[in-house]
């Protein structure tokens, strides 16, 4: 059963401008150490930062109807499985909320200028 759906789209340039303007303060506020290491190692690091930012925003929106303050920027981490499929890893209160009966799936797409992500929170049967 679907509990919530969220979607986000962001201009890659907007994330680049935030990183250029605020530097490590912005990066360390939003992203986990693993995400920073991953994104910084990529040729187009801004696209990868934007993808993770959009994914986190989509998750917030998917949780909007059922959450209290259980999600923060660093209570979630976006990783890639060996196949390249993005996966959400959760920590703290968000992980407790999901427990054994709920899950969040994400899908990320991008073009030269934009990144979009959809997140679906569902109750396992």
C-alpha positions, 0 to 999 in steps of 0.5 A: 500500500502506498503511503506517500509519493514525492517528486523533485526537480532541480537545476544543476546550476542552482546546486553549483551556485550554492556550492560555489557560494557557501562551499563546505558549509553547504556541502556538509550541512546537506550531504553525508561523508559517503555522498561527499566522497562519491560526488567529489570523485565524479567528473560532473560532481554538481550533477551528482550533488544535485541528484542527491539533493533532489532525492532527499527533497522527494523523500521529504515530500513523500513523507509529508503526510505521515512524518513528524520531524523524523527526517533531516538532511543527514538521516538519509544517504543516497548510494548506488547499488553495483548495478547503478540503481540508486538506493536510499539508506536511512538513519535515526528516527527515519529508520525507526519510522520505516522499521520492518513494515515500510520502505522508500524506493527512489528513481533519479533521472537527469539531463544536461541541466536538470535532475529529477527524482521520485520517491515512493513510501509504501507499506510492505505486505 
